[in-house]
Amino acid sequence: EEKSAQVSSDKTTAIEYSNEVINSNYTAMSAKYTSEPYSGKTVEFPAEKAWKKDGGELAADSYGYKNAAVDLKIGQTASFAVYAPEKAQYAVSFDYYSYDDSTLPAEMSLKLNGDYPFYEARRLVFESMWKNPEEASYDRYGDQIVPVPEKIYQWQNKYITDASYRYSTPLLLELEKGEN
């Protein structure tokens, strides 16, 4: 965002520059946290119980997962209500399953209580796992070539992290006690 203002006395232009990436990045926003990191027992929220049924749909197939899952397609949003046992900073992770054939990772954004908690929450990346095929690949001359990897279809877990990998630890969310 750029703003300029004309200063009439000497006809010079003063430019005020504010950058949302700098002003609302994780470092700046987490410095404003007023609570300590959560140190209690792990808290889990099964999707089918936390889901507010306002986007996506209950998956017809949960691919062997221990609970039902919410299926989100490209462009869909969904809300979940989670209950924090106390006001604290939480390391939040998601279990996810990418069942499409895309080579690109799944991407989402996260809003907490209606707002992005920090700039990095606008782009969360959930990578797929890959393996080399069991059989070697050969070109038309019989020379072995680099094989095309095969996607591994399985449930994975990932903490909220910075997609640019600037931070080496999970990005913490400050949750209020009760529903968030």
Phi, psi and chi 1 to 4 in degrees:
 res  aa     phi    psi   chi1   chi2   chi3   chi4
   1 GLU       -  130.3  175.2  179.2  -47.2      -
   2 GLU  -126.5  136.2 -170.2  174.9  -67.9      -
   3 LYS  -130.7  144.2  -62.6  178.3 -177.3  176.6
   4 SER  -131.0  151.5   63.2      -      -      -
   5 ALA  -137.4  134.4      -      -      -      -
   6 GLN   -83.5  128.1 -172.9   75.3   23.9      -
   7 VAL   -97.2  113.7  179.1      -      -      -
   8 SER   -72.9  -27.8   60.3      -      -      -
   9 SER   -66.5  -41.7   62.9      -      -      -
  10 ASP  -121.2   12.2   61.2    3.9      -      -
  11 LYS    54.7   32.3  -63.5 -171.7 -180.0 -174.6
  12 THR   -99.6  160.0   60.8      -      -      -
  13 THR  -108.8  126.9  -57.7      -      -      -
  14 ALA  -100.9  131.8      -      -      -      -
  15 ILE  -113.9  126.8  -63.5  176.7      -      -
  16 GLU  -105.2  127.0  174.1 -172.9  -47.3      -
  17 TYR  -119.8  130.1 -179.4   76.0      -      -
  18 SER  -131.3  132.2  126.6      -      -      -
  19 ASN  -116.4  121.0 -172.6  -33.0      -      -
  20 GLU   -61.3  -34.8 -171.3  175.6    6.8      -
  21 VAL   -61.8  -41.2  176.6      -      -      -
  22 ILE   -75.8  -43.6  -65.6  170.0      -      -
  23 ASN   -74.0  -25.9  -65.6  -25.9      -      -
  24 SER  -124.8   22.3   66.3      -      -      -
  25 ASN   -73.3  171.1   70.0   16.5      -      -
  26 TYR   -58.2  -42.3  179.2   71.5      -      -
  27 THR   -59.6  -46.1  -59.0      -      -      -
  28 ALA   -68.1  -43.8      -      -      -      -
  29 MET   -74.3  -40.0  -60.9  -52.7  -73.6      -
  30 SER   -69.7  -22.0   63.3      -      -      -
  31 ALA   -65.5  -20.7      -      -      -      -
  32 LYS   -89.5   -5.6  -61.5  175.5 -175.1  176.7
  33 TYR   -61.1  141.3  -71.3  173.4      -      -
  34 THR  -110.2   -1.6   59.4      -      -      -
  35 SER  -113.4  170.9   61.1      -      -      -
  36 GLU   -92.5  161.8  -64.9  -63.3  -43.0      -
  37 PRO   -61.4  142.5  -25.8   35.3      -      -
  38 TYR   -65.7  135.6  178.4   69.2      -      -
  39 SER  -126.3   10.4   60.8      -      -      -
  40 GLY   -82.5 -166.4      -      -      -      -
  41 LYS   -67.7  153.7  -68.2 -177.6 -179.0 -179.7
  42 THR   -59.7  135.0  -60.5      -      -      -
  43 VAL  -111.0  125.2 -178.8      -      -      -
  44 GLU  -115.0  144.5  -73.4 -170.0   24.6      -
  45 PHE  -127.1  100.7  -60.9   99.1      -      -
  46 PRO   -58.1  133.7  -21.7   31.9      -      -
  47 ALA   -55.7  -41.8      -      -      -      -
  48 GLU   -67.5  -21.0   76.0  -88.3   15.6      -
  49 LYS   -91.2  -35.6  -68.5 -178.6 -178.7  173.8
  50 ALA   -84.3  -23.1      -      -      -      -
  51 TRP   -64.8  133.0  177.8   45.0      -      -
  52 LYS   -91.7    8.8  -62.1 -175.9  102.0  176.0
  53 LYS    56.0   39.2  -61.9  175.3 -179.4   62.7
  54 ASP  -118.3   17.2   63.7  -14.4      -      -
  55 GLY   173.5  152.0      -      -      -      -
  56 GLY    71.1 -165.9      -      -      -      -
  57 GLU  -155.0  158.7   58.8 -172.7   40.8      -
  58 LEU   -66.0  128.0 -150.3   53.0      -      -
  59 ALA   -66.0  136.0      -      -      -      -
  60 ALA   -68.1  -30.7      -      -      -      -
  61 ASP  -129.7  122.9 -175.9   -7.0      -      -
  62 SER   -95.1   11.0   61.4      -      -      -
  63 TYR    48.9   45.3  -60.8   97.7      -      -
  64 GLY    79.6    8.3      -      -      -      -
  65 TYR   -72.1  156.0 -168.4   62.1      -      -
  66 LYS   -69.3  -21.2   60.3 -174.1  175.9 -176.9
  67 ASN  -130.1  171.7  -61.3  -48.2      -      -
  68 ALA   -67.9  157.9      -      -      -      -
  69 ALA  -127.1  155.8      -      -      -      -
  70 VAL   -99.2  128.4  174.3      -      -      -
  71 ASP   -97.1  120.7 -171.8    7.7      -      -
  72 LEU  -115.0  130.3  -69.5  173.2      -      -
  73 LYS   -97.4  168.5  -54.8  -87.4 -169.7  -91.5
  74 ILE   -54.9  130.5  -66.6  173.5      -      -
  75 GLY    87.8  -10.1      -      -      -      -
  76 GLN   -84.9  153.1  -70.7 -175.6  -45.3      -
  77 THR  -124.1  157.6   61.5      -      -      -
  78 ALA  -149.1  151.0      -      -      -      -
  79 SER  -114.7  145.4  -62.3      -      -      -
  80 PHE  -131.9  139.7  -61.7   87.1      -      -
  81 ALA  -103.3  120.7      -      -      -      -
  82 VAL  -116.5  147.4  -64.5      -      -      -
  83 TYR  -113.1  113.9  -63.6   86.5      -      -
  84 ALA   -85.9  131.6      -      -      -      -
  85 PRO   -67.7  -21.8   15.4  -20.8      -      -
  86 GLU  -158.9  160.7   61.7 -173.4   67.8      -
  87 LYS   -71.2  122.2  179.8  177.5  179.7  175.1
  88 ALA  -167.2  174.3      -      -      -      -
  89 GLN   -93.9  124.9  -62.6  174.6   41.4      -
  90 TYR  -115.9  139.0  -68.3   82.8      -      -
  91 ALA   -90.0  110.2      -      -      -      -
  92 VAL  -101.8  134.2  175.9      -      -      -
  93 SER  -127.1  160.7   70.2      -      -      -
  94 PHE  -124.6  140.8  -67.1   92.2      -      -
  95 ASP   -91.8  134.1  -68.1  -21.7      -      -
  96 TYR  -145.6  158.1   66.6   98.4      -      -
  97 TYR  -139.8  115.4 -172.0   98.3      -      -
  98 SER   -97.2  106.8  178.7      -      -      -
  99 TYR  -101.2    2.7   59.0   82.0      -      -
 100 ASP   -87.6  177.3   63.4    5.0      -      -
 101 ASP   -95.7    8.2  -68.4  -31.8      -      -
 102 SER   -66.8  143.3  175.5      -      -      -
 103 THR   -84.6  -12.6   57.2      -      -      -
 104 LEU   -84.2  147.1  -60.8  173.3      -      -
 105 PRO   -72.5  156.8   25.3  -32.3      -      -
 106 ALA   -71.9  141.8      -      -      -      -
 107 GLU  -128.4  142.9  -68.4 -170.3   22.6      -
 108 MET  -142.6  168.9  -65.2 -170.4  -57.3      -
 109 SER  -124.2  161.2   60.2      -      -      -
 110 LEU  -132.8  127.9  177.6  131.1      -      -
 111 LYS  -112.7  141.5  -72.7 -174.4  175.9 -178.7
 112 LEU  -115.8  118.9  175.6   61.9      -      -
 113 ASN    52.6   39.7  -61.2  -35.6      -      -
 114 GLY    93.1   -9.9      -      -      -      -
 115 ASP  -130.3  155.6  -64.0  -45.9      -      -
 116 TYR   -70.0  126.2  -66.9  108.6      -      -
 117 PRO   -69.0  -26.1   22.7  -29.5      -      -
 118 PHE  -163.0  161.7   36.4   79.1      -      -
 119 TYR   -55.9  -41.2 -173.1   82.1      -      -
 120 GLU   -62.9  -19.9  -67.5   82.3   -4.5      -
 121 ALA   -71.0   -8.3      -      -      -      -
 122 ARG   -75.1  -19.4  -64.8  168.5 -167.9  -90.2
 123 ARG  -143.5   99.7 -177.5  171.8  178.5 -109.8
 124 LEU  -109.0  130.1  -55.6  175.8      -      -
 125 VAL  -110.6  131.7  176.4      -      -      -
 126 PHE  -120.0   98.4  -62.9   87.7      -      -
 127 GLU   -71.4  156.3  -60.8   86.4   -2.3      -
 128 SER   -96.8  161.6  -63.1      -      -      -
 129 MET  -102.1  148.3  -66.9 -178.5   62.7      -
 130 TRP  -133.9  156.5  -59.9   86.4      -      -
 131 LYS  -141.7  158.2   67.6  176.8 -178.4  174.9
 132 ASN   -77.3  145.1  -75.8  -31.7      -      -
 133 PRO   -64.2  154.2   16.5  -22.2      -      -
 134 GLU   -69.8  -29.4  -66.4 -178.7   17.8      -
 135 GLU   -99.2  142.0  -66.9 -175.3   22.4      -
 136 ALA   -69.9  153.7      -      -      -      -
 137 SER  -106.4  143.9  -62.4      -      -      -
 138 TYR  -131.5  148.7  -62.2   90.8      -      -
 139 ASP   -86.4 -176.7   65.1   12.4      -      -
 140 ARG   -68.0  -13.4   63.2 -177.4  172.8 -179.4
 141 TYR   -96.1    1.6  -55.9  108.3      -      -
 142 GLY    87.2    7.3      -      -      -      -
 143 ASP   -86.9  138.6  -63.0  -36.7      -      -
 144 GLN   -70.3  137.5 -170.8  170.2   -4.9      -
 145 ILE  -123.1  167.3   58.8  173.5      -      -
 146 VAL   -64.4  125.3  176.1      -      -      -
 147 PRO   -75.7  156.5   28.1  -33.7      -      -
 148 VAL   -82.0  122.5  175.7      -      -      -
 149 PRO   -65.8  156.2   13.8  -17.3      -      -
 150 GLU  -108.9  137.5  -63.3  173.5   -5.1      -
 151 LYS   -73.7  138.0 -170.1  170.7 -173.5  175.6
 152 ILE   -96.7  122.8  -61.0  172.6      -      -
 153 TYR   -97.5  103.7  -62.9   96.4      -      -
 154 GLN  -159.3  160.5   68.7 -178.5   28.1      -
 155 TRP   -69.4  139.7  -78.0   95.6      -      -
 156 GLN  -131.8  163.1  -62.4  176.5   71.9      -
 157 ASN  -129.0  137.7  179.2  -81.5      -      -
 158 LYS  -146.5  137.0 -176.1  173.5 -179.1 -176.0
 159 TYR   -78.5  159.1  -77.5   91.7      -      -
 160 ILE   -66.0  118.6  -66.0  173.0      -      -
 161 THR  -133.9  166.5   56.8      -      -      -
 162 ASP   -78.6  125.3  175.7   23.1      -      -
 163 ALA   -63.2  -21.9      -      -      -      -
 164 SER   -89.8   -1.3   67.7      -      -      -
 165 TYR    59.6   31.7  -59.0  100.7      -      -
 166 ARG   -70.9  -34.0 -179.7  175.2  170.2 -147.7
 167 TYR  -105.0  137.4  -56.3   92.9      -      -
 168 SER   -93.2   -6.0   59.6      -      -      -
 169 THR  -116.9  161.9   58.2      -      -      -
 170 PRO   -58.4  148.6  -24.0   33.3      -      -
 171 LEU   -84.7  123.4  -54.6 -179.3      -      -
 172 LEU   -84.6  145.1  -56.7  176.8      -      -
 173 LEU  -109.0  132.3  -64.2  174.7      -      -
 174 GLU   -88.6  112.1 -175.2  170.6   58.0      -
 175 LEU  -104.7  141.9  -59.3  179.9      -      -
 176 GLU   -78.1  155.2  -62.5  -65.3  -32.6      -
 177 LYS   -63.6  135.0 -178.7  177.3 -178.7  175.5
 178 GLY    97.6 -151.3      -      -      -      -
 179 GLU   -75.7  134.9 -175.8  176.7  -34.3      -
 180 ASN  -130.8      -  -69.8  -89.9      -      -
